[in-house]
Amino acid sequence: MISVDESKEPNENAGIFGLDVDYQQSKLVLIPAPWEGTVSYGTGTKGAPEAILRASHQLDLYDIDFDCAYKAGICYDPFATKVPFLTSRDQLSVNMASEQVNEFIYRRAKAIIQDNRFPGVIGGEHSVSYGLIKALSEKYENFGILHFDAHHDLRSAYQGYKHSHASIMYNVMENFAAVKKLVSVGVRDFCEEELHYAKSQGDRICTFYDRNLFDLL
C-alpha cells in the first residue's frame, strides 16, 4: 500500500506529487516530453515537465471526488530519454525532429500499455500527444478525445511544420480511425480552414466555443 506523511516536506528528489513511487508500483506512468520545436509565440514549454514536477510537491493529495487516488501509484517514466535538441528552426529540421519525438513517445506509451499500466504525457507543446494517441489507437477500437484549448488545432500544417502544435488534432483525426469523437471545449481563436474542416467531419467533431461555455454551467 502506497502511503505518505503529508505533514512532512517531500524529499527534494521525490517523484510527482512528492511521492517516492517507482515504475513497478505505479498504475499511471507519465512520459515527460520537454519539447517546443513548433512553438509560434513565446518559448518555455520544454521546461514544463520539470516545472510541473517541482510544483506538484506543493499539492495536497486528497481529492473530494476520488479520495486518495494517488495510492494506485503514479510516477514519471524512468525510461524516458531527452527529446531532440533543435539548433535550427528550418522546416526540414523541425519536421524530422517532430517525427523523432512522435516515435519516441509512441514506443514508450506502447511499452507502458503492454505492462498493463496507463500512459500519460506531460508536455511540452500540444503536439506531444500524437505518439500517445497512436499507441491508444492500436490498443482500442474506438475512443474519444476531450480537448480543452483556446484553438481548434485543426490546421493541416502551420508555418510549414507538419506536426505543428496547431495541427495536432487535424493529424489525429486524419490518421487514427479509432478516434470516433473529438470534443473541444473553450475554442475562441481559429482560421477559416479549421472551421470548414470541423464542419466537414460532421458529428465526429463537437466544439464548445468560449461564448457557449455558460451553456455548460
C-alpha atoms as an extended CHARMM CRD file, in Angstrom:
* protein
*
       217  EXT
         1         1  MET       CA              0.0000000000        0.0000000000        0.0000000000  PROA      1               0.0000000000
         2         2  ILE       CA              1.3800000000        3.3980000000       -1.0030000000  PROA      2               0.0000000000
         3         3  SER       CA              1.2400000000        5.9140000000        1.8240000000  PROA      3               0.0000000000
         4         4  VAL       CA              2.7040000000        9.3370000000        2.5410000000  PROA      4               0.0000000000
         5         5  ASP       CA              3.0130000000       11.5790000000        5.5770000000  PROA      5               0.0000000000
         6         6  GLU       CA              1.7690000000       14.9430000000        4.3180000000  PROA      6               0.0000000000
         7         7  SER       CA              2.9090000000       16.6820000000        7.4960000000  PROA      7               0.0000000000
         8         8  LYS       CA              6.4900000000       16.3110000000        6.2740000000  PROA      8               0.0000000000
         9         9  GLU       CA              8.1170000000       18.1810000000        3.4230000000  PROA      9               0.0000000000
        10        10  PRO       CA              8.7390000000       15.8970000000        0.4280000000  PROA      10              0.0000000000
        11        11  ASN       CA             12.2680000000       14.8470000000       -0.3970000000  PROA      11              0.0000000000
        12        12  GLU       CA             13.7260000000       17.2620000000       -2.9670000000  PROA      12              0.0000000000
        13        13  ASN       CA             14.3150000000       14.3410000000       -5.3390000000  PROA      13              0.0000000000
        14        14  ALA       CA             10.8780000000       12.8140000000       -4.7920000000  PROA      14              0.0000000000
        15        15  GLY       CA              8.6600000000       11.9940000000       -7.7450000000  PROA      15              0.0000000000
        16        16  ILE       CA              5.4130000000       13.5560000000       -8.9020000000  PROA      16              0.0000000000
        17        17  PHE       CA              3.2890000000       14.9080000000       -6.0030000000  PROA      17              0.0000000000
        18        18  GLY       CA              6.2270000000       14.2890000000       -3.6940000000  PROA      18              0.0000000000
        19        19  LEU       CA              5.7440000000       10.5260000000       -3.8370000000  PROA      19              0.0000000000
        20        20  ASP       CA              8.5650000000        8.0030000000       -3.6830000000  PROA      20              0.0000000000
        21        21  VAL       CA              6.9640000000        5.5390000000       -6.0820000000  PROA      21              0.0000000000
        22        22  ASP       CA              8.8200000000        3.5340000000       -8.7190000000  PROA      22              0.0000000000
        23        23  TYR       CA              7.6450000000        2.1510000000      -12.0500000000  PROA      23              0.0000000000
        24        24  GLN       CA              6.7300000000       -1.2610000000      -10.6730000000  PROA      24              0.0000000000
        25        25  GLN       CA              4.4470000000        0.3020000000       -8.0570000000  PROA      25              0.0000000000
        26        26  SER       CA              2.6870000000        2.6410000000      -10.4770000000  PROA      26              0.0000000000
        27        27  LYS       CA             -0.5930000000        2.2440000000      -12.3010000000  PROA      27              0.0000000000
        28        28  LEU       CA             -0.1980000000        5.6010000000      -14.1010000000  PROA      28              0.0000000000
        29        29  VAL       CA              3.1230000000        6.3850000000      -15.7880000000  PROA      29              0.0000000000
        30        30  LEU       CA              3.7190000000        9.9090000000      -17.1020000000  PROA      30              0.0000000000
        31        31  ILE       CA              6.1130000000       10.3740000000      -20.0210000000  PROA      31              0.0000000000
        32        32  PRO       CA              7.9110000000       13.7450000000      -19.7470000000  PROA      32              0.0000000000
        33        33  ALA       CA              8.1940000000       15.4510000000      -23.1330000000  PROA      33              0.0000000000
        34        34  PRO       CA             10.2000000000       18.7010000000      -22.8950000000  PROA      34              0.0000000000
        35        35  TRP       CA              9.5290000000       19.7460000000      -26.4880000000  PROA      35              0.0000000000
        36        36  GLU       CA              8.9520000000       23.1580000000      -28.0650000000  PROA      36              0.0000000000
        37        37  GLY       CA             10.0160000000       22.6270000000      -31.6530000000  PROA      37              0.0000000000
        38        38  THR       CA              6.9640000000       24.2060000000      -33.3040000000  PROA      38              0.0000000000
        39        39  VAL       CA              6.0100000000       26.9280000000      -30.8120000000  PROA      39              0.0000000000
        40        40  SER       CA              4.8820000000       30.0650000000      -32.6020000000  PROA      40              0.0000000000
        41        41  TYR       CA              4.5370000000       32.5440000000      -29.7430000000  PROA      41              0.0000000000
        42        42  GLY       CA              6.9340000000       32.6250000000      -26.8220000000  PROA      42              0.0000000000
        43        43  THR       CA              9.0610000000       29.7910000000      -25.5170000000  PROA      43              0.0000000000
        44        44  GLY       CA              9.4080000000       27.7670000000      -22.3540000000  PROA      44              0.0000000000
        45        45  THR       CA              7.2990000000       24.6640000000      -22.9730000000  PROA      45              0.0000000000
        46        46  LYS       CA             10.4100000000       22.4970000000      -22.8860000000  PROA      46              0.0000000000
        47        47  GLY       CA             10.7660000000       23.3590000000      -19.2170000000  PROA      47              0.0000000000
        48        48  ALA       CA              7.2080000000       22.3190000000      -18.3250000000  PROA      48              0.0000000000
        49        49  PRO       CA              7.7600000000       18.6910000000      -17.2300000000  PROA      49              0.0000000000
        50        50  GLU       CA             10.3910000000       19.7080000000      -14.6980000000  PROA      50              0.0000000000
        51        51  ALA       CA              8.3820000000       22.7350000000      -13.5230000000  PROA      51              0.0000000000
        52        52  ILE       CA              5.2400000000       20.6120000000      -13.0890000000  PROA      52              0.0000000000
        53        53  LEU       CA              7.2130000000       18.0160000000      -11.1400000000  PROA      53              0.0000000000
        54        54  ARG       CA              8.5650000000       20.6690000000       -8.7420000000  PROA      54              0.0000000000
        55        55  ALA       CA              5.2090000000       22.4170000000       -8.3210000000  PROA      55              0.0000000000
        56        56  SER       CA              3.4180000000       19.1210000000       -7.6680000000  PROA      56              0.0000000000
        57        57  HSD       CA              5.2870000000       18.8010000000       -4.3630000000  PROA      57              0.0000000000
        58        58  GLN       CA              3.1270000000       21.6650000000       -3.0570000000  PROA      58              0.0000000000
        59        59  LEU       CA             -0.2280000000       19.9670000000       -3.7130000000  PROA      59              0.0000000000
        60        60  ASP       CA             -2.3860000000       18.1670000000       -1.1770000000  PROA      60              0.0000000000
        61        61  LEU       CA             -3.0860000000       14.5850000000       -2.1790000000  PROA      61              0.0000000000
        62        62  TYR       CA             -6.6650000000       14.1620000000       -1.0370000000  PROA      62              0.0000000000
        63        63  ASP       CA             -9.3810000000       14.6340000000       -3.6800000000  PROA      63              0.0000000000
        64        64  ILE       CA            -13.0360000000       15.1160000000       -2.7360000000  PROA      64              0.0000000000
        65        65  ASP       CA            -14.2290000000       13.1130000000       -5.7590000000  PROA      65              0.0000000000
        66        66  PHE       CA            -11.6000000000       10.3820000000       -5.9370000000  PROA      66              0.0000000000
        67        67  ASP       CA            -10.4120000000       10.1850000000       -2.3130000000  PROA      67              0.0000000000
        68        68  CYS       CA             -6.7530000000        9.0610000000       -2.2320000000  PROA      68              0.0000000000
        69        69  ALA       CA             -6.2810000000        8.2020000000       -5.9120000000  PROA      69              0.0000000000
        70        70  TYR       CA             -2.5020000000        8.5460000000       -5.5750000000  PROA      70              0.0000000000
        71        71  LYS       CA             -2.4540000000        5.2160000000       -3.7380000000  PROA      71              0.0000000000
        72        72  ALA       CA             -2.9020000000        3.4760000000       -7.0860000000  PROA      72              0.0000000000
        73        73  GLY       CA              0.6520000000        4.6470000000       -7.8830000000  PROA      73              0.0000000000
        74        74  ILE       CA              1.8480000000        7.3890000000      -10.2010000000  PROA      74              0.0000000000
        75        75  CYS       CA              5.3440000000        8.1940000000      -11.4390000000  PROA      75              0.0000000000
        76        76  TYR       CA              7.3240000000        9.8810000000      -14.1520000000  PROA      76              0.0000000000
        77        77  ASP       CA              8.5670000000        7.3720000000      -16.7120000000  PROA      77              0.0000000000
        78        78  PRO       CA             12.0870000000        6.3580000000      -15.6240000000  PROA      78              0.0000000000
        79        79  PHE       CA             12.8860000000        5.0960000000      -19.1300000000  PROA      79              0.0000000000
        80        80  ALA       CA             12.2130000000        8.4120000000      -20.8480000000  PROA      80              0.0000000000
        81        81  THR       CA             15.1280000000        9.9490000000      -22.7170000000  PROA      81              0.0000000000
        82        82  LYS       CA             15.7220000000       13.5070000000      -23.7900000000  PROA      82              0.0000000000
        83        83  VAL       CA             13.8600000000       14.6730000000      -26.8590000000  PROA      83              0.0000000000
        84        84  PRO       CA             15.8840000000       16.1040000000      -29.7610000000  PROA      84              0.0000000000
        85        85  PHE       CA             17.6000000000       19.4200000000      -29.1150000000  PROA      85              0.0000000000
        86        86  LEU       CA             16.9980000000       21.7900000000      -32.0120000000  PROA      86              0.0000000000
        87        87  THR       CA             19.6320000000       24.2470000000      -33.1330000000  PROA      87              0.0000000000
        88        88  SER       CA             17.6490000000       25.3380000000      -36.1960000000  PROA      88              0.0000000000
        89        89  ARG       CA             14.0220000000       26.2540000000      -36.8390000000  PROA      89              0.0000000000
        90        90  ASP       CA             14.1090000000       25.4670000000      -40.5660000000  PROA      90              0.0000000000
        91        91  GLN       CA             11.2110000000       23.3110000000      -41.7600000000  PROA      91              0.0000000000
        92        92  LEU       CA             13.2420000000       20.2130000000      -42.5820000000  PROA      92              0.0000000000
        93        93  SER       CA             14.9990000000       20.1080000000      -39.2000000000  PROA      93              0.0000000000
        94        94  VAL       CA             11.8070000000       20.6960000000      -37.2170000000  PROA      94              0.0000000000
        95        95  ASN       CA              9.7690000000       18.1830000000      -39.2170000000  PROA      95              0.0000000000
        96        96  MET       CA             12.4380000000       15.4990000000      -38.8000000000  PROA      96              0.0000000000
        97        97  ALA       CA             12.7610000000       16.1720000000      -35.0720000000  PROA      97              0.0000000000
        98        98  SER       CA              8.9730000000       16.1290000000      -34.6670000000  PROA      98              0.0000000000
        99        99  GLU       CA              8.8590000000       12.6750000000      -36.2130000000  PROA      99              0.0000000000
       100       100  GLN       CA             11.5150000000       11.5100000000      -33.7440000000  PROA      100             0.0000000000
       101       101  VAL       CA              9.5630000000       12.9100000000      -30.7900000000  PROA      101             0.0000000000
       102       102  ASN       CA              6.3460000000       11.2630000000      -32.0030000000  PROA      102             0.0000000000
       103       103  GLU       CA              8.0890000000        7.9120000000      -32.4320000000  PROA      103             0.0000000000
       104       104  PHE       CA              9.7620000000        8.0770000000      -29.0340000000  PROA      104             0.0000000000
       105       105  ILE       CA              6.5080000000        8.8540000000      -27.1980000000  PROA      105             0.0000000000
       106       106  TYR       CA              4.6400000000        6.2180000000      -29.2130000000  PROA      106             0.0000000000
       107       107  ARG       CA              7.1440000000        3.4960000000      -28.3200000000  PROA      107             0.0000000000
       108       108  ARG       CA              7.1920000000        4.4110000000      -24.6270000000  PROA      108             0.0000000000
       109       109  ALA       CA              3.3740000000        4.6280000000      -24.4540000000  PROA      109             0.0000000000
       110       110  LYS       CA              3.0390000000        1.2720000000      -26.2180000000  PROA      110             0.0000000000
       111       111  ALA       CA              5.5040000000       -0.3650000000      -23.8070000000  PROA      111             0.0000000000
       112       112  ILE       CA              3.6640000000        1.0650000000      -20.7930000000  PROA      112             0.0000000000
       113       113  ILE       CA              0.3460000000       -0.2580000000      -22.1230000000  PROA      113             0.0000000000
       114       114  GLN       CA              1.9080000000       -3.6840000000      -22.6540000000  PROA      114             0.0000000000
       115       115  ASP       CA              2.9760000000       -3.5850000000      -18.9970000000  PROA      115             0.0000000000
       116       116  ASN       CA             -0.7050000000       -3.1750000000      -18.0520000000  PROA      116             0.0000000000
       117       117  ARG       CA             -0.2530000000        0.4280000000      -16.9580000000  PROA      117             0.0000000000
       118       118  PHE       CA             -1.8830000000        3.6640000000      -18.0750000000  PROA      118             0.0000000000
       119       119  PRO       CA              0.3980000000        6.0420000000      -20.0100000000  PROA      119             0.0000000000
       120       120  GLY       CA              0.1570000000        9.8140000000      -19.9030000000  PROA      120             0.0000000000
       121       121  VAL       CA              2.2650000000       12.5930000000      -21.4000000000  PROA      121             0.0000000000
       122       122  ILE       CA              3.4770000000       15.7580000000      -19.6690000000  PROA      122             0.0000000000
       123       123  GLY       CA              4.4760000000       18.3260000000      -22.2990000000  PROA      123             0.0000000000
       124       124  GLY       CA              5.8240000000       20.3440000000      -23.7870000000  PROA      124             0.0000000000
       125       125  GLU       CA              3.7640000000       21.8530000000      -26.5480000000  PROA      125             0.0000000000
       126       126  HSD       CA              0.4210000000       20.4380000000      -27.7350000000  PROA      126             0.0000000000
       127       127  SER       CA              1.8900000000       18.2450000000      -30.4630000000  PROA      127             0.0000000000
       128       128  VAL       CA              3.4230000000       15.7930000000      -27.9580000000  PROA      128             0.0000000000
       129       129  SER       CA              0.1480000000       13.8900000000      -27.5200000000  PROA      129             0.0000000000
       130       130  TYR       CA              0.3370000000       12.4200000000      -31.0490000000  PROA      130             0.0000000000
       131       131  GLY       CA              2.5050000000        9.4190000000      -30.1360000000  PROA      131             0.0000000000
       132       132  LEU       CA              0.3330000000        8.5710000000      -27.1420000000  PROA      132             0.0000000000
       133       133  ILE       CA             -2.8540000000        8.6980000000      -29.2140000000  PROA      133             0.0000000000
       134       134  LYS       CA             -1.2080000000        6.4830000000      -31.8290000000  PROA      134             0.0000000000
       135       135  ALA       CA             -0.4540000000        3.8610000000      -29.1630000000  PROA      135             0.0000000000
       136       136  LEU       CA             -4.0080000000        4.0620000000      -27.8120000000  PROA      136             0.0000000000
       137       137  SER       CA             -5.4400000000        3.6570000000      -31.3260000000  PROA      137             0.0000000000
       138       138  GLU       CA             -3.6540000000        0.3050000000      -31.5860000000  PROA      138             0.0000000000
       139       139  LYS       CA             -4.9860000000       -0.8180000000      -28.2220000000  PROA      139             0.0000000000
       140       140  TYR       CA             -8.6280000000        0.2970000000      -28.5170000000  PROA      140             0.0000000000
       141       141  GLU       CA            -11.0080000000        0.0080000000      -31.4580000000  PROA      141             0.0000000000
       142       142  ASN       CA            -12.7440000000        3.2640000000      -30.6040000000  PROA      142             0.0000000000
       143       143  PHE       CA            -12.3940000000        6.0800000000      -28.1150000000  PROA      143             0.0000000000
       144       144  GLY       CA            -12.9630000000        9.8190000000      -27.8370000000  PROA      144             0.0000000000
       145       145  ILE       CA            -10.7940000000       12.8140000000      -27.0070000000  PROA      145             0.0000000000
       146       146  LEU       CA            -11.7700000000       15.6530000000      -24.6690000000  PROA      146             0.0000000000
       147       147  HSD       CA             -9.7440000000       18.6480000000      -25.8120000000  PROA      147             0.0000000000
       148       148  PHE       CA             -9.5500000000       21.7960000000      -23.6440000000  PROA      148             0.0000000000
       149       149  ASP       CA             -7.9870000000       24.5510000000      -25.7380000000  PROA      149             0.0000000000
       150       150  ALA       CA             -8.4750000000       28.0810000000      -26.9740000000  PROA      150             0.0000000000
       151       151  HSD       CA             -7.7730000000       26.8340000000      -30.5110000000  PROA      151             0.0000000000
       152       152  HSD       CA             -9.1180000000       24.0900000000      -32.7680000000  PROA      152             0.0000000000
       153       153  ASP       CA             -5.6040000000       22.7910000000      -33.6160000000  PROA      153             0.0000000000
       154       154  LEU       CA             -7.0980000000       21.6000000000      -36.9200000000  PROA      154             0.0000000000
       155       155  ARG       CA             -4.7200000000       23.2400000000      -39.4040000000  PROA      155             0.0000000000
       156       156  SER       CA             -3.3200000000       20.8370000000      -41.9850000000  PROA      156             0.0000000000
       157       157  ALA       CA              0.0760000000       22.4170000000      -41.2630000000  PROA      157             0.0000000000
       158       158  TYR       CA              1.3280000000       25.6690000000      -39.7610000000  PROA      158             0.0000000000
       159       159  GLN       CA              4.4000000000       27.6530000000      -40.7930000000  PROA      159             0.0000000000
       160       160  GLY       CA              5.4240000000       24.6050000000      -42.8110000000  PROA      160             0.0000000000
       161       161  TYR       CA              5.5270000000       22.2740000000      -39.7940000000  PROA      161             0.0000000000
       162       162  LYS       CA              3.5830000000       19.0510000000      -40.4640000000  PROA      162             0.0000000000
       163       163  HSD       CA              3.3340000000       18.1850000000      -36.7810000000  PROA      163             0.0000000000
       164       164  SER       CA              2.7540000000       21.6940000000      -35.5060000000  PROA      164             0.0000000000
       165       165  HSD       CA              1.0840000000       22.3420000000      -32.1830000000  PROA      165             0.0000000000
       166       166  ALA       CA             -1.6340000000       23.9380000000      -34.3310000000  PROA      166             0.0000000000
       167       167  SER       CA             -2.0950000000       20.7190000000      -36.3370000000  PROA      167             0.0000000000
       168       168  ILE       CA             -2.2290000000       18.0470000000      -33.6550000000  PROA      168             0.0000000000
       169       169  MET       CA             -5.9790000000       17.4000000000      -33.8010000000  PROA      169             0.0000000000
       170       170  TYR       CA             -6.0210000000       17.5150000000      -37.6140000000  PROA      170             0.0000000000
       171       171  ASN       CA             -3.3050000000       14.8440000000      -37.7230000000  PROA      171             0.0000000000
       172       172  VAL       CA             -5.1490000000       12.7430000000      -35.1450000000  PROA      172             0.0000000000
       173       173  MET       CA             -8.4650000000       12.9110000000      -36.9860000000  PROA      173             0.0000000000
       174       174  GLU       CA             -6.8420000000       12.1400000000      -40.3310000000  PROA      174             0.0000000000
       175       175  ASN       CA             -4.6160000000        9.2790000000      -39.1870000000  PROA      175             0.0000000000
       176       176  PHE       CA             -6.4830000000        7.4270000000      -36.4370000000  PROA      176             0.0000000000
       177       177  ALA       CA             -9.8820000000        5.9980000000      -37.3490000000  PROA      177             0.0000000000
       178       178  ALA       CA            -10.2250000000        4.6560000000      -33.7990000000  PROA      178             0.0000000000
       179       179  VAL       CA            -10.8620000000        8.2320000000      -32.6410000000  PROA      179             0.0000000000
       180       180  LYS       CA            -14.6210000000        8.3580000000      -33.0950000000  PROA      180             0.0000000000
       181       181  LYS       CA            -15.2350000000       11.6560000000      -31.3250000000  PROA      181             0.0000000000
       182       182  LEU       CA            -13.3230000000       14.8690000000      -30.6760000000  PROA      182             0.0000000000
       183       183  VAL       CA            -14.9440000000       17.2480000000      -28.1820000000  PROA      183             0.0000000000
       184       184  SER       CA            -13.1680000000       20.6130000000      -27.9950000000  PROA      184             0.0000000000
       185       185  VAL       CA            -14.0540000000       22.9910000000      -25.1580000000  PROA      185             0.0000000000
       186       186  GLY       CA            -13.2100000000       26.6890000000      -24.8770000000  PROA      186             0.0000000000
       187       187  VAL       CA            -12.2500000000       27.3610000000      -28.5100000000  PROA      187             0.0000000000
       188       188  ARG       CA            -12.1260000000       31.1030000000      -29.2460000000  PROA      188             0.0000000000
       189       189  ASP       CA             -9.4960000000       31.6230000000      -31.9660000000  PROA      189             0.0000000000
       190       190  PHE       CA             -9.2810000000       29.7580000000      -35.2820000000  PROA      190             0.0000000000
       191       191  CYS       CA             -8.8970000000       30.2190000000      -39.0130000000  PROA      191             0.0000000000
       192       192  GLU       CA            -11.4900000000       29.6210000000      -41.7110000000  PROA      192             0.0000000000
       193       193  GLU       CA             -9.7260000000       26.4520000000      -42.8450000000  PROA      193             0.0000000000
       194       194  GLU       CA            -10.1900000000       24.9160000000      -39.4040000000  PROA      194             0.0000000000
       195       195  LEU       CA            -13.8560000000       25.8360000000      -39.2200000000  PROA      195             0.0000000000
       196       196  HSD       CA            -14.5410000000       24.2370000000      -42.6030000000  PROA      196             0.0000000000
       197       197  TYR       CA            -12.6310000000       21.0920000000      -41.5940000000  PROA      197             0.0000000000
       198       198  ALA       CA            -14.5120000000       20.7790000000      -38.3150000000  PROA      198             0.0000000000
       199       199  LYS       CA            -17.8330000000       21.0610000000      -40.1430000000  PROA      199             0.0000000000
       200       200  SER       CA            -16.7360000000       18.5120000000      -42.7490000000  PROA      200             0.0000000000
       201       201  GLN       CA            -16.3290000000       15.8990000000      -40.0020000000  PROA      201             0.0000000000
       202       202  GLY       CA            -19.9760000000       16.0880000000      -39.0030000000  PROA      202             0.0000000000
       203       203  ASP       CA            -20.7660000000       14.6070000000      -35.5880000000  PROA      203             0.0000000000
       204       204  ARG       CA            -17.2160000000       13.3140000000      -35.2480000000  PROA      204             0.0000000000
       205       205  ILE       CA            -16.1240000000       16.7710000000      -34.0530000000  PROA      205             0.0000000000
       206       206  CYS       CA            -18.1280000000       18.6260000000      -31.4230000000  PROA      206             0.0000000000
       207       207  THR       CA            -16.9830000000       22.1230000000      -30.4130000000  PROA      207             0.0000000000
       208       208  PHE       CA            -17.9970000000       24.2760000000      -27.4670000000  PROA      208             0.0000000000
       209       209  TYR       CA            -16.8010000000       27.7710000000      -28.2800000000  PROA      209             0.0000000000
       210       210  ASP       CA            -15.9780000000       30.1130000000      -25.4190000000  PROA      210             0.0000000000
       211       211  ARG       CA            -19.2380000000       32.0130000000      -25.9610000000  PROA      211             0.0000000000
       212       212  ASN       CA            -21.0970000000       28.7330000000      -25.2890000000  PROA      212             0.0000000000
       213       213  LEU       CA            -19.3660000000       27.9260000000      -22.0140000000  PROA      213             0.0000000000
       214       214  PHE       CA            -22.1470000000       29.4130000000      -19.9090000000  PROA      214             0.0000000000
       215       215  ASP       CA            -24.4710000000       26.8870000000      -21.5250000000  PROA      215             0.0000000000
       216       216  LEU       CA            -22.4600000000       24.1520000000      -19.8130000000  PROA      216             0.0000000000
       217       217  LEU       CA            -22.9420000000       25.5940000000      -16.3220000000  PROA      217             0.0000000000
